[in-house]
């Protein structure tokens, strides 16, 4: 029982130290002058820029997909028209 109580006290002490460390890290993120906060805000800004770029590229991809489908339809129509004209040309010969 004494060993378990010692272990419990040790774990409580370690937990308190970890909570203090966590609070220090949280405080360092709140202070915009710290290196950690600057890196965090730069990373956050870069993430937002990449998300915007991704959104823009996804929209462009969708536009190109629609344009490609239209071109494929035109190609099929032109192939049919070409076949019709080829058969008419052969008949006229």
PyMOL commands that set and color helices and strands:
alter all, ss='L'
color gray80, all
select helices_A, chain A and resi 2-30+35-92
alter helices_A, ss='H'
color red, helices_A
deselect
rebuild
show_as cartoon
